Amino acid sequence: MSGTEDKTKGTFHEIKGKAKEEVGRLTNSPELEIEGRDEKNAGKVRKKIGQIKKIFGK
């Protein structure tokens, strides 16, 4: 997977996770809120991996 793909997928998961987190908060669903927070953080990590790959040309 290229750095650009990682950044794109990371951004997607970050946005999706943020939405889940907000829905969980609004519906008083701690499980969904936690799931969203985890997905958002995983998206941030994947986005960083993409940036690093891009720097090193992978």
PyMOL commands that set and color helices and strands:
alter all, ss='L'
color gray80, all
select helices_A, chain A and resi 3-26+30-56
alter helices_A, ss='H'
color red, helices_A
deselect
rebuild
show_as cartoon
